[in-house]
Protein backbone atom coordinates (compact mmCIF):
# COMPACT_ATOMS: atom_id res chain seq x y z
CA UNK A 1 0.00 0.00 0.00
CA UNK A 2 1.41 3.38 -0.89
CA UNK A 3 1.94 6.08 1.69
CA UNK A 4 -0.88 8.37 0.58
CA UNK A 5 -3.56 5.65 0.71
CA UNK A 6 -2.43 4.62 4.21
CA UNK A 7 -2.63 8.22 5.32
CA UNK A 8 -6.18 8.61 3.95
CA UNK A 9 -7.30 5.42 5.72
CA UNK A 10 -5.80 6.68 9.01
CA UNK A 11 -7.61 9.99 8.69
CA UNK A 12 -10.89 8.19 7.94
CA UNK A 13 -10.43 6.03 11.04
CA UNK A 14 -9.71 9.11 13.16
CA UNK A 15 -12.87 10.81 11.92
CA UNK A 16 -15.02 7.73 12.58
CA UNK A 17 -13.55 7.23 16.09
CA UNK A 18 -14.11 10.92 16.80
CA UNK A 19 -17.75 10.83 15.69
CA UNK A 20 -18.36 7.67 17.76
CA UNK A 21 -16.78 9.26 20.81
CA UNK A 22 -18.77 12.48 20.56
CA UNK A 23 -22.14 10.83 20.24
CA UNK A 24 -21.87 7.63 22.33
CA UNK A 25 -19.45 8.24 25.23
CA UNK A 26 -21.04 9.45 28.47
CA UNK A 27 -18.27 11.76 29.72
CA UNK A 28 -17.72 15.39 28.79
CA UNK A 29 -13.91 15.18 28.95
CA UNK A 30 -13.89 12.13 26.68
CA UNK A 31 -16.25 13.88 24.31
CA UNK A 32 -13.79 16.77 24.06
CA UNK A 33 -10.90 14.35 23.45
CA UNK A 34 -12.99 12.74 20.70
CA UNK A 35 -13.49 16.17 19.16
CA UNK A 36 -9.71 16.50 18.95
CA UNK A 37 -9.57 13.11 17.17
CA UNK A 38 -12.13 14.37 14.68
CA UNK A 39 -10.29 17.62 14.08
CA UNK A 40 -6.94 15.88 13.67
CA UNK A 41 -8.45 13.40 11.22
CA UNK A 42 -9.67 16.32 9.10
CA UNK A 43 -6.24 18.00 9.34
CA UNK A 44 -4.52 14.79 8.22
CA UNK A 45 -6.91 14.48 5.28
CA UNK A 46 -6.13 18.07 4.25
CA UNK A 47 -2.35 17.51 4.38
CA UNK A 48 -2.62 14.23 2.48
CA UNK A 49 -4.60 15.92 -0.31
CA UNK A 50 -1.74 18.33 -0.85
CA UNK A 51 1.01 15.69 -0.59
CA UNK A 52 0.77 13.73 -3.87
CA UNK A 53 4.18 12.03 -3.52
CA UNK A 54 6.23 15.25 -3.49
CA UNK A 55 8.74 16.89 -1.16
CA UNK A 56 8.02 19.04 1.90
CA UNK A 57 6.99 22.60 0.87
CA UNK A 58 9.89 24.34 2.64
CA UNK A 59 12.46 26.04 0.45
CA UNK A 60 15.87 24.84 1.63
CA UNK A 61 19.02 26.90 0.78
CA UNK A 62 20.48 24.51 -1.82
CA UNK A 63 17.30 24.16 -3.93
CA UNK A 64 16.67 26.55 -6.83
CA UNK A 65 13.24 28.19 -7.07
CA UNK A 66 12.24 26.40 -10.30
CA UNK A 67 13.01 22.96 -8.91
CA UNK A 68 11.18 23.82 -5.69
CA UNK A 69 8.07 25.00 -7.55
CA UNK A 70 8.01 21.82 -9.61
CA UNK A 71 8.64 19.29 -6.85
CA UNK A 72 7.10 20.60 -3.66
CA UNK A 73 3.71 19.53 -2.32
CA UNK A 74 0.70 21.91 -2.56
CA UNK A 75 1.45 24.46 0.23
CA UNK A 76 -2.08 25.90 0.50
CA UNK A 77 -3.36 22.91 2.49
CA UNK A 78 -0.57 23.33 5.03
CA UNK A 79 -1.56 26.96 5.57
CA UNK A 80 -5.16 25.85 6.11
CA UNK A 81 -4.11 23.26 8.68
CA UNK A 82 -2.13 25.86 10.64
CA UNK A 83 -5.18 28.14 10.79
CA UNK A 84 -7.41 25.25 11.78
CA UNK A 85 -5.09 24.21 14.63
CA UNK A 86 -5.29 27.73 16.07
CA UNK A 87 -9.11 27.77 15.90
CA UNK A 88 -9.38 24.33 17.48
CA UNK A 89 -7.05 25.26 20.31
CA UNK A 90 -9.22 28.28 21.22
CA UNK A 91 -12.42 26.23 21.04
CA UNK A 92 -10.79 23.57 23.24
CA UNK A 93 -9.76 26.16 25.84
CA UNK A 94 -13.29 27.55 26.13
CA UNK A 95 -14.90 24.10 26.30
CA UNK A 96 -12.51 22.89 29.01
CA UNK A 97 -13.07 26.06 31.03
CA UNK A 98 -16.84 25.64 30.94
CA UNK A 99 -16.58 21.96 31.87
CA UNK A 100 -14.55 22.96 34.96
CA UNK A 101 -17.35 25.39 35.98
CA UNK A 102 -19.97 22.68 35.50
CA UNK A 103 -17.85 20.11 37.37
CA UNK A 104 -17.62 22.40 40.39
CA UNK A 105 -21.40 22.64 40.47
CA UNK A 106 -22.38 19.01 39.86
CA UNK A 107 -19.24 17.12 41.13
CA UNK A 108 -19.40 14.82 38.10
CA UNK A 109 -18.45 14.85 34.42
CA UNK A 110 -21.22 12.52 33.20
CA UNK A 111 -22.78 14.18 30.17
CA UNK A 112 -26.14 12.53 30.94
CA UNK A 113 -26.16 14.68 34.10
CA UNK A 114 -24.51 17.96 33.18
CA UNK A 115 -25.70 18.28 29.58
CA UNK A 116 -29.30 17.18 30.27
CA UNK A 117 -31.99 19.23 28.51
CA UNK A 118 -34.81 20.40 30.71
CA UNK B 1 -10.23 54.53 -1.37
CA UNK B 2 -12.32 51.42 -0.88
CA UNK B 3 -13.76 51.04 2.62
CA UNK B 4 -15.06 47.50 2.05
CA UNK B 5 -12.56 45.65 4.31
CA UNK B 6 -13.38 48.10 7.11
CA UNK B 7 -16.80 46.43 7.49
CA UNK B 8 -14.91 43.42 8.89
CA UNK B 9 -11.73 44.98 10.22
CA UNK B 10 -13.17 47.99 12.09
CA UNK B 11 -15.44 45.95 14.45
CA UNK B 12 -12.58 43.53 15.13
CA UNK B 13 -10.24 46.39 16.10
CA UNK B 14 -12.96 47.97 18.27
CA UNK B 15 -13.53 44.56 19.89
CA UNK B 16 -9.85 44.42 20.90
CA UNK B 17 -9.98 47.99 22.28
CA UNK B 18 -13.18 47.24 24.22
CA UNK B 19 -11.58 44.15 25.70
CA UNK B 20 -8.91 46.35 27.29
CA UNK B 21 -11.42 48.77 28.87
CA UNK B 22 -12.44 46.48 31.70
CA UNK B 23 -14.33 48.25 34.48
CA UNK B 24 -14.35 51.72 32.87
CA UNK B 25 -18.12 51.86 32.37
CA UNK B 26 -18.31 55.48 31.24
CA UNK B 27 -15.65 55.17 28.54
CA UNK B 28 -17.29 51.95 27.35
CA UNK B 29 -20.62 53.76 27.06
CA UNK B 30 -19.33 56.63 24.90
CA UNK B 31 -17.15 54.47 22.65
CA UNK B 32 -20.06 52.03 22.17
CA UNK B 33 -22.28 54.88 21.01
CA UNK B 34 -19.69 56.13 18.49
CA UNK B 35 -19.03 52.59 17.23
CA UNK B 36 -22.75 51.98 16.76
CA UNK B 37 -23.00 55.14 14.66
CA UNK B 38 -19.99 54.23 12.49
CA UNK B 39 -21.28 50.68 11.92
CA UNK B 40 -24.37 52.05 10.18
CA UNK B 41 -22.34 54.35 7.90
CA UNK B 42 -19.73 51.79 6.74
CA UNK B 43 -21.84 49.68 4.31
CA UNK B 44 -22.96 52.81 2.45
CA UNK B 45 -19.50 54.19 1.69
CA UNK B 46 -17.99 50.90 0.43
CA UNK B 47 -17.63 50.29 -3.30
CA UNK B 48 -19.22 47.41 -5.19
CA UNK B 49 -17.08 44.73 -6.83
CA UNK B 50 -14.30 42.30 -5.88
CA UNK B 51 -11.76 43.12 -3.20
CA UNK B 52 -8.51 41.15 -2.88
CA UNK B 53 -6.73 41.37 0.47
CA UNK B 54 -3.08 42.37 0.32
CA UNK B 55 -3.45 43.25 -3.36
CA UNK B 56 -3.11 39.62 -4.48
CA UNK B 57 -5.35 39.62 -7.52
CA UNK B 58 -5.46 37.27 -10.45
CA UNK B 59 -2.14 35.46 -11.10
CA UNK B 60 -1.91 33.27 -14.24
CA UNK B 61 -5.71 33.04 -14.47
CA UNK B 62 -6.07 31.89 -10.84
CA UNK B 63 -7.23 34.06 -7.96
CA UNK B 64 -4.89 33.88 -4.97
CA UNK B 65 -5.56 35.13 -1.47
CA UNK B 66 -8.66 36.15 0.45
CA UNK B 67 -11.34 37.71 -1.75
CA UNK B 68 -14.55 39.59 -0.94
CA UNK B 69 -17.44 40.23 -3.30
CA UNK B 70 -19.75 43.17 -2.62
CA UNK B 71 -22.96 43.92 -4.51
CA UNK B 72 -26.40 45.50 -3.82
CA UNK B 73 -27.93 42.29 -2.44
CA UNK B 74 -25.11 41.86 0.06
CA UNK B 75 -25.38 45.57 0.87
CA UNK B 76 -29.04 45.13 1.81
CA UNK B 77 -28.14 42.24 4.12
CA UNK B 78 -25.23 44.05 5.76
CA UNK B 79 -27.18 47.29 6.26
CA UNK B 80 -29.85 45.32 8.15
CA UNK B 81 -27.20 43.50 10.15
CA UNK B 82 -25.41 46.70 11.15
CA UNK B 83 -28.71 48.43 11.97
CA UNK B 84 -29.72 45.66 14.36
CA UNK B 85 -26.21 45.41 15.83
CA UNK B 86 -26.26 49.16 16.54
CA UNK B 87 -29.73 49.04 18.11
CA UNK B 88 -28.76 46.05 20.27
CA UNK B 89 -25.54 47.77 21.36
CA UNK B 90 -27.56 50.87 22.29
CA UNK B 91 -30.15 48.78 24.19
CA UNK B 92 -27.36 46.97 26.03
CA UNK B 93 -25.84 50.26 27.24
CA UNK B 94 -28.43 50.57 30.01
CA UNK B 95 -27.72 47.11 31.39
CA UNK B 96 -25.30 46.44 34.25
CA UNK B 97 -23.79 43.17 32.98
CA UNK B 98 -20.04 43.04 32.32
CA UNK B 99 -20.61 45.55 29.60
CA UNK B 100 -17.33 45.59 27.76
CA UNK B 101 -17.45 41.81 27.19
CA UNK B 102 -20.95 42.13 25.73
CA UNK B 103 -19.79 44.84 23.33
CA UNK B 104 -16.62 42.90 22.42
CA UNK B 105 -18.50 39.70 21.60
CA UNK B 106 -21.27 41.50 19.70
CA UNK B 107 -18.74 43.33 17.54
CA UNK B 108 -16.77 40.13 16.88
CA UNK B 109 -19.98 38.40 15.85
CA UNK B 110 -20.92 41.31 13.61
CA UNK B 111 -17.53 41.17 11.89
CA UNK B 112 -17.72 37.40 11.36
CA UNK B 113 -21.26 37.35 10.00
CA UNK B 114 -20.43 40.25 7.67
CA UNK B 115 -17.38 38.29 6.50
CA UNK B 116 -19.48 35.15 5.89
CA UNK B 117 -21.91 37.15 3.77
CA UNK B 118 -19.13 38.96 1.88
CA UNK B 119 -16.67 36.09 1.47
CA UNK B 120 -15.71 34.91 -1.97
CA UNK B 121 -13.19 32.53 -0.50
CA UNK B 122 -14.42 29.32 1.04
CA UNK B 123 -11.75 28.92 3.70
CA UNK B 124 -12.22 32.47 4.99
CA UNK B 125 -15.87 31.52 5.30
CA UNK B 126 -14.96 28.48 7.43
CA UNK B 127 -12.74 30.50 9.79
CA UNK B 128 -15.47 33.06 10.46
CA UNK B 129 -18.06 30.28 10.77
CA UNK B 130 -16.07 28.93 13.74
CA UNK B 131 -15.73 32.41 15.25
CA UNK B 132 -19.52 32.88 15.09
CA UNK B 133 -20.10 29.66 17.00
CA UNK B 134 -17.61 30.62 19.74
CA UNK B 135 -19.13 34.14 19.93
CA UNK B 136 -22.67 32.83 20.28
CA UNK B 137 -21.63 30.52 23.11
CA UNK B 138 -19.79 33.45 24.74
CA UNK B 139 -22.82 35.73 24.54
CA UNK B 140 -24.91 33.07 26.26
CA UNK B 141 -22.28 32.57 28.99
CA UNK B 142 -22.65 36.30 29.80
CA UNK B 143 -25.98 35.74 31.55
CA UNK B 144 -24.05 33.57 34.01
CA UNK B 145 -26.65 30.98 35.02
CA UNK B 146 -26.09 27.20 35.14
CA UNK B 147 -28.55 26.62 32.30
CA UNK B 148 -26.68 29.12 30.16
CA UNK B 149 -23.38 27.28 30.69
CA UNK B 150 -25.05 23.96 29.89
CA UNK B 151 -26.67 25.28 26.70
CA UNK B 152 -23.44 26.94 25.59
CA UNK B 153 -21.28 23.87 26.17
CA UNK B 154 -23.74 21.64 24.31
CA UNK B 155 -23.79 24.12 21.44
CA UNK B 156 -19.99 24.29 21.27
CA UNK B 157 -19.52 20.49 21.25
CA UNK B 158 -22.02 20.03 18.41
CA UNK B 159 -20.57 23.10 16.72
CA UNK B 160 -17.09 21.62 16.70
CA UNK B 161 -18.42 18.42 15.11
CA UNK B 162 -20.37 20.29 12.42
CA UNK B 163 -17.52 22.68 11.65
CA UNK B 164 -14.97 19.86 11.39
CA UNK B 165 -17.26 18.03 8.97
CA UNK B 166 -17.68 21.24 6.98
CA UNK B 167 -13.90 21.60 6.77
CA UNK B 168 -13.74 18.02 5.47
CA UNK B 169 -16.25 19.05 2.79
CA UNK B 170 -14.08 22.04 1.89
CA UNK B 171 -11.10 19.65 1.69
CA UNK B 172 -13.06 17.47 -0.78
CA UNK B 173 -13.91 20.48 -2.92
CA UNK B 174 -10.28 21.64 -2.79
CA UNK B 175 -9.08 18.17 -3.82
CA UNK B 176 -11.38 17.99 -6.83
CA UNK B 177 -10.90 21.57 -8.07
CA UNK B 178 -7.54 22.75 -6.74
CA UNK B 179 -8.76 26.21 -5.69
CA UNK B 180 -10.54 27.84 -2.75
CA UNK B 181 -11.96 30.86 -4.56
CA UNK B 182 -15.70 30.43 -5.06
CA UNK B 183 -15.95 32.22 -8.41
CA UNK B 184 -13.04 30.12 -9.75
CA UNK B 185 -14.31 26.90 -8.23
CA UNK B 186 -17.63 27.27 -10.06
CA UNK B 187 -15.78 26.83 -13.39
CA UNK B 188 -14.09 23.57 -12.37
CA UNK B 189 -16.94 21.89 -10.54
CA UNK B 190 -18.89 20.80 -13.63
CA UNK B 191 -17.33 17.32 -13.66
CA UNK B 192 -19.63 14.81 -12.04
CA UNK B 193 -17.63 12.94 -9.39
CA UNK B 194 -18.37 11.52 -5.92
CA UNK B 195 -15.89 13.85 -4.18
CA UNK B 196 -18.10 16.81 -5.13
CA UNK B 197 -21.23 15.06 -3.84
CA UNK B 198 -19.40 14.50 -0.55
CA UNK B 199 -18.36 18.14 -0.42
CA UNK B 200 -21.93 19.32 -1.05
CA UNK B 201 -23.33 16.99 1.62
CA UNK B 202 -20.82 18.13 4.23
CA UNK B 203 -21.40 21.81 3.40
CA UNK B 204 -25.11 21.16 4.02
CA UNK B 205 -24.21 19.74 7.46
CA UNK B 206 -22.45 23.02 8.25
CA UNK B 207 -25.46 24.96 6.97
CA UNK B 208 -27.95 23.08 9.15
CA UNK B 209 -25.83 23.74 12.22
CA UNK B 210 -25.17 27.39 11.50
CA UNK B 211 -28.81 28.11 10.74
CA UNK B 212 -30.46 25.91 13.40
CA UNK B 213 -32.34 23.70 10.96
CA UNK B 214 -33.15 20.13 12.09
CA UNK B 215 -31.41 18.11 13.56
CA UNK B 216 -29.77 21.04 15.40
CA UNK B 217 -32.96 23.03 16.12
CA UNK B 218 -33.24 22.11 19.81
CA UNK B 219 -29.71 23.25 20.68
CA UNK B 220 -30.22 26.54 18.88
CA UNK B 221 -33.59 27.25 20.49
CA UNK B 222 -32.10 26.46 23.91
CA UNK B 223 -29.37 29.00 23.19
CA UNK B 224 -31.89 31.78 22.42
CA UNK B 225 -34.04 30.93 25.42
CA UNK B 226 -31.20 31.01 27.96
CA UNK B 227 -29.76 34.45 27.20
CA UNK B 228 -31.08 37.93 27.94
CA UNK B 229 -33.69 39.36 25.57
CA UNK B 230 -31.57 41.80 23.62
CA UNK B 231 -28.75 39.22 23.30
CA UNK B 232 -31.26 36.75 21.82
CA UNK B 233 -32.18 39.42 19.27
CA UNK B 234 -28.53 39.54 18.20
CA UNK B 235 -28.12 35.74 18.20
CA UNK B 236 -31.07 35.10 15.90
CA UNK B 237 -29.83 37.81 13.53
CA UNK B 238 -26.50 36.00 13.33
CA UNK B 239 -28.02 32.64 12.50
CA UNK B 240 -30.42 34.00 9.85
CA UNK B 241 -27.60 35.76 8.02
CA UNK B 242 -25.25 32.77 8.35
CA UNK B 243 -28.04 30.80 6.67
CA UNK B 244 -28.30 33.38 3.87
CA UNK B 245 -24.52 33.58 3.40
CA UNK B 246 -23.92 29.82 3.27
CA UNK B 247 -26.97 29.19 1.10
CA UNK B 248 -25.77 31.83 -1.40
CA UNK B 249 -22.41 30.03 -1.54
CA UNK B 250 -24.05 26.63 -2.10
CA UNK B 251 -26.36 28.03 -4.79
CA UNK B 252 -23.49 29.87 -6.48
CA UNK B 253 -21.35 26.72 -6.60
CA UNK B 254 -23.91 24.09 -7.50
CA UNK B 255 -27.16 25.63 -8.79
CA UNK B 256 -27.99 24.51 -12.32
CA UNK B 257 -25.86 21.35 -12.25
CA UNK B 258 -27.57 18.04 -13.08
CA UNK B 259 -27.12 16.41 -9.71
CA UNK B 260 -28.26 19.46 -7.73
CA UNK B 261 -31.93 18.60 -8.49
CA UNK B 262 -31.98 16.01 -5.69
CA UNK B 263 -30.14 18.39 -3.33
CA UNK B 264 -32.98 20.90 -3.86
CA UNK B 265 -35.29 18.23 -2.43
CA UNK B 266 -33.09 17.72 0.63
CA UNK B 267 -32.79 21.45 1.35
CA UNK B 268 -36.53 22.06 0.90
CA UNK B 269 -37.27 19.11 3.21
CA UNK B 270 -34.96 20.58 5.88
CA UNK B 271 -36.70 23.94 5.58
CA UNK B 272 -40.20 22.46 5.80
CA UNK B 273 -39.23 20.30 8.79
CA UNK B 274 -37.80 23.35 10.57
CA UNK B 275 -41.01 25.29 9.88
CA UNK B 276 -43.28 22.56 11.23
CA UNK B 277 -41.12 21.46 14.21
CA UNK B 278 -40.55 25.07 15.24
CA UNK B 279 -44.21 26.04 15.30
CA UNK B 280 -45.36 22.80 16.98
CA UNK B 281 -42.76 23.18 19.74
CA UNK B 282 -43.69 26.86 20.12
CA UNK B 283 -47.36 26.04 20.68
CA UNK B 284 -46.37 23.81 23.63
CA UNK B 285 -44.18 26.31 25.51
CA UNK B 286 -45.17 28.14 28.68
CA UNK B 287 -42.06 30.36 28.78
CA UNK B 288 -42.26 33.50 26.63
CA UNK B 289 -38.62 33.51 25.52
CA UNK B 290 -38.67 29.80 24.64
CA UNK B 291 -41.81 30.42 22.58
CA UNK B 292 -40.05 33.19 20.65
CA UNK B 293 -36.95 30.98 20.27
CA UNK B 294 -38.91 28.21 18.59
CA UNK B 295 -40.59 30.76 16.33
CA UNK B 296 -37.13 31.92 15.27
CA UNK B 297 -36.39 28.32 14.18
CA UNK B 298 -39.71 28.14 12.37
CA UNK B 299 -39.12 31.37 10.44
CA UNK B 300 -35.61 30.16 9.59
CA UNK B 301 -37.35 27.27 7.88
CA UNK B 302 -39.25 29.74 5.68
CA UNK B 303 -35.99 31.42 4.67
CA UNK B 304 -34.32 28.09 3.91
CA UNK B 305 -37.28 26.89 1.85
CA UNK B 306 -37.38 30.06 -0.22
CA UNK B 307 -33.66 30.01 -0.94
CA UNK B 308 -33.63 26.25 -1.58
CA UNK B 309 -36.18 26.60 -4.39
CA UNK B 310 -33.29 28.11 -6.35
CA UNK B 311 -35.38 30.22 -8.75
CA UNK B 312 -34.74 33.99 -8.94
CA UNK B 313 -38.09 34.74 -7.25
CA UNK B 314 -37.36 32.14 -4.56
CA UNK B 315 -33.95 33.66 -3.80
CA UNK B 316 -35.37 37.20 -3.61
CA UNK B 317 -38.20 36.00 -1.37
CA UNK B 318 -35.78 34.09 0.87
CA UNK B 319 -33.36 36.98 1.41
CA UNK B 320 -36.26 39.45 1.80
CA UNK B 321 -37.88 37.20 4.40
CA UNK B 322 -34.58 36.90 6.26
CA UNK B 323 -34.32 40.70 6.43
CA UNK B 324 -37.95 41.10 7.53
CA UNK B 325 -37.62 38.28 10.02
CA UNK B 326 -34.63 39.72 11.83
CA UNK B 327 -36.43 43.08 12.08
CA UNK B 328 -39.67 41.87 13.66
CA UNK B 329 -38.13 39.06 15.70
CA UNK B 330 -35.60 41.48 17.20
CA UNK B 331 -38.54 43.73 18.09
CA UNK B 332 -40.28 40.80 19.79
CA UNK B 333 -37.16 39.80 21.74
CA UNK B 334 -36.71 43.42 22.87
CA UNK B 335 -40.36 43.36 23.96
CA UNK B 336 -39.65 40.20 25.95
CA UNK B 337 -36.65 41.96 27.52
CA UNK B 338 -38.82 44.93 28.57
CA UNK B 339 -41.44 42.57 30.00
CA UNK B 340 -38.78 40.57 31.88
CA UNK B 341 -37.90 43.78 33.75
CA UNK B 342 -41.45 43.78 35.13
CA UNK B 343 -41.90 40.15 36.06
CA UNK B 344 -39.84 37.38 34.49
CA UNK B 345 -40.86 35.49 31.37
CA UNK B 346 -43.15 32.75 32.69
CA UNK B 347 -46.43 33.23 30.82
CA UNK B 348 -48.62 31.88 33.62
CA UNK B 349 -47.28 34.35 36.21
CA UNK B 350 -47.57 37.50 34.06
CA UNK B 351 -50.63 39.53 33.18
CA UNK B 352 -52.35 42.92 33.16
CA UNK B 353 -49.45 44.91 31.73
CA UNK B 354 -51.51 46.75 29.08
CA UNK B 355 -52.49 49.82 31.20
CA UNK B 356 -48.91 50.16 32.51
CA UNK B 357 -47.16 50.36 29.13
CA UNK B 358 -49.71 50.82 26.34
CA UNK B 359 -47.19 52.09 23.76
CA UNK B 360 -44.90 49.08 24.20
CA UNK B 361 -47.91 46.77 23.99
CA UNK B 362 -49.01 48.42 20.74
CA UNK B 363 -45.55 48.14 19.17
CA UNK B 364 -45.21 44.49 20.21
CA UNK B 365 -48.67 43.81 18.79
CA UNK B 366 -47.50 45.29 15.45
CA UNK B 367 -44.48 42.95 15.47
CA UNK B 368 -46.74 40.00 16.35
CA UNK B 369 -49.02 40.78 13.42
CA UNK B 370 -45.96 41.11 11.18
CA UNK B 371 -44.64 37.65 12.15
CA UNK B 372 -48.05 36.09 11.43
CA UNK B 373 -48.20 37.68 7.98
CA UNK B 374 -51.02 40.22 8.33
CA UNK B 375 -51.21 42.67 5.38
CA UNK B 376 -49.96 46.13 6.30
CA UNK B 377 -46.73 44.73 7.78
CA UNK B 378 -43.54 43.42 6.20
CA UNK B 379 -44.06 39.74 7.07
CA UNK B 380 -47.04 39.64 4.73
CA UNK B 381 -45.03 40.88 1.73
CA UNK B 382 -42.27 38.29 2.03
CA UNK B 383 -44.58 35.38 2.90
CA UNK B 384 -46.70 36.28 -0.13
CA UNK B 385 -43.56 36.24 -2.31
CA UNK B 386 -42.50 32.90 -0.84
CA UNK B 387 -45.90 31.35 -1.59
CA UNK B 388 -45.71 32.74 -5.14
CA UNK B 389 -42.22 31.27 -5.58
CA UNK B 390 -43.47 27.86 -4.42
CA UNK B 391 -46.39 28.03 -6.86
CA UNK B 392 -44.07 29.05 -9.68
CA UNK B 393 -42.07 25.80 -9.49
CA UNK B 394 -45.36 23.87 -9.25
CA UNK B 395 -45.15 22.89 -5.56
CA UNK B 396 -48.48 24.20 -4.18
CA UNK B 397 -48.23 21.89 -1.16
CA UNK B 398 -45.30 23.96 0.17
CA UNK B 399 -47.39 27.13 -0.11
CA UNK B 400 -50.16 25.38 1.81
CA UNK B 401 -47.77 24.29 4.58
CA UNK B 402 -46.51 27.89 4.81
CA UNK B 403 -50.05 29.21 5.29
CA UNK B 404 -50.90 26.57 7.91
CA UNK B 405 -47.67 27.32 9.83
CA UNK B 406 -48.55 31.04 9.68
CA UNK B 407 -51.88 30.26 11.34
CA UNK B 408 -50.09 28.31 14.07
CA UNK B 409 -47.77 31.29 14.57
CA UNK B 410 -50.74 33.65 14.84
CA UNK B 411 -52.47 31.42 17.44
CA UNK B 412 -49.45 31.10 19.73
CA UNK B 413 -48.55 34.81 19.39
CA UNK B 414 -52.07 35.92 20.31
CA UNK B 415 -52.08 33.49 23.23
CA UNK B 416 -48.88 35.07 24.50
CA UNK B 417 -50.29 38.59 23.98
CA UNK B 418 -53.40 37.77 25.98
CA UNK B 419 -51.45 36.13 28.81
CA UNK B 420 -48.96 38.98 29.15
CA UNK B 421 -50.96 42.13 28.52
CA UNK B 422 -54.67 41.42 28.91
CA UNK B 423 -55.15 38.69 31.54
CA UNK B 424 -56.54 40.26 34.77
CA UNK B 425 -54.27 40.11 37.84
CA UNK B 426 -54.81 40.96 41.51
CA UNK B 427 -54.01 44.35 43.07
CA UNK B 428 -50.75 43.36 44.83
CA UNK B 429 -49.02 42.16 41.65
CA UNK B 430 -50.15 45.31 39.86
CA UNK B 431 -48.57 47.49 42.59
CA UNK B 432 -45.39 45.44 42.32
CA UNK B 433 -45.28 46.01 38.55
CA UNK B 434 -45.79 49.76 38.99
CA UNK B 435 -42.69 50.06 41.17
CA UNK B 436 -40.38 48.57 38.51
CA UNK B 437 -39.08 50.77 35.70
CA UNK B 438 -38.85 50.27 31.96
CA UNK B 439 -35.48 50.34 30.09
CA UNK B 440 -35.81 53.52 27.98
CA UNK B 441 -33.10 52.66 25.43
CA UNK B 442 -34.75 49.32 24.63
CA UNK B 443 -38.07 51.11 24.05
CA UNK B 444 -36.29 53.45 21.58
CA UNK B 445 -34.84 50.45 19.67
CA UNK B 446 -38.25 48.79 19.68
CA UNK B 447 -39.79 51.94 18.19
CA UNK B 448 -37.22 52.08 15.35
CA UNK B 449 -37.75 48.41 14.49
CA UNK B 450 -41.56 48.67 14.51
CA UNK B 451 -41.40 51.73 12.27
CA UNK B 452 -39.25 49.74 9.85
CA UNK B 453 -41.82 46.90 9.92
CA UNK B 454 -44.53 49.28 8.73
CA UNK B 455 -42.36 51.13 6.19
CA UNK B 456 -41.08 47.95 4.52
CA UNK B 457 -44.60 46.53 4.63
CA UNK B 458 -46.00 49.46 2.68
CA UNK B 459 -43.04 49.96 0.31
CA UNK B 460 -41.40 46.52 -0.15
CA UNK B 461 -39.58 47.81 -3.24
CA UNK B 462 -37.01 49.69 -1.16
CA UNK B 463 -35.51 46.30 -0.23
CA UNK B 464 -36.38 44.02 -3.14
CA UNK B 465 -34.95 46.41 -5.77
CA UNK B 466 -31.51 45.70 -4.33
CA UNK B 467 -31.94 41.92 -4.51
CA UNK B 468 -33.12 41.19 -8.06
CA UNK B 469 -29.82 41.51 -9.97
CA UNK B 470 -27.89 39.06 -7.81
CA UNK B 471 -30.87 36.66 -7.67
CA UNK B 472 -31.10 36.59 -11.46
CA UNK B 473 -27.40 35.81 -11.58
CA UNK B 474 -27.66 32.93 -9.05
CA UNK B 475 -31.09 31.53 -9.83
CA UNK B 476 -32.14 28.93 -12.38
CA UNK B 477 -35.70 28.86 -13.69
CA UNK B 478 -37.30 25.43 -13.65
CA UNK B 479 -40.69 23.84 -13.05
CA UNK B 480 -41.69 20.43 -11.75
CA UNK B 481 -43.74 18.54 -14.30
Contacts between the chains, C-beta under 8 A, distances in Angstrom:
chain1	res1	chain2	res2	distance
A	15	B	164	8.0
A	15	B	168	7.1
A	18	B	164	7.7
A	19	B	161	7.2
A	22	B	157	6.7
A	22	B	161	5.5
A	28	B	153	7.5
A	31	B	157	5.9
A	32	B	157	7.4
A	35	B	157	6.7
A	35	B	160	4.8
A	35	B	161	6.9
A	35	B	164	7.5
A	38	B	160	7.5
A	38	B	161	6.5
A	38	B	164	4.8
A	39	B	160	7.2
A	39	B	164	5.2
A	42	B	164	5.1
A	42	B	165	7.9
A	42	B	167	5.1
A	42	B	168	4.9
A	42	B	171	6.8
A	45	B	168	6.3
A	45	B	171	5.4
A	46	B	167	7.5
A	46	B	171	4.9
A	46	B	174	7.8
A	49	B	171	5.9
A	49	B	174	6.5
A	49	B	175	4.5
A	74	B	178	7.9
A	76	B	174	7.6
A	76	B	180	7.1
A	77	B	171	7.7
A	77	B	174	7.1
A	80	B	123	5.7
A	83	B	123	7.5
A	83	B	127	6.2
A	84	B	167	6.4
A	87	B	127	6.6
A	87	B	130	4.8
A	87	B	131	7.8
A	88	B	160	7.6
A	90	B	134	6.8
A	91	B	130	7.0
A	91	B	134	6.2
A	91	B	156	6.6
A	91	B	159	7.9
A	91	B	160	5.7
A	94	B	134	6.3
A	94	B	137	6.9
A	94	B	138	7.5
A	94	B	156	6.6
A	95	B	153	6.5
A	95	B	156	5.4
A	95	B	157	6.8
A	95	B	160	7.7
A	98	B	141	7.2
A	98	B	149	5.5
A	98	B	152	6.4
A	98	B	153	4.7
A	98	B	156	7.6
A	99	B	153	6.7
A	101	B	149	5.7
A	102	B	146	7.7
A	102	B	149	5.9
A	102	B	150	6.9
A	102	B	153	6.8
A	105	B	146	6.1
A	114	B	150	6.6
A	114	B	153	8.0
A	115	B	150	6.1
A	115	B	153	6.7
A	115	B	154	5.3
A	116	B	150	7.7
A	117	B	218	6.9
A	117	B	222	6.8
A	118	B	147	7.5
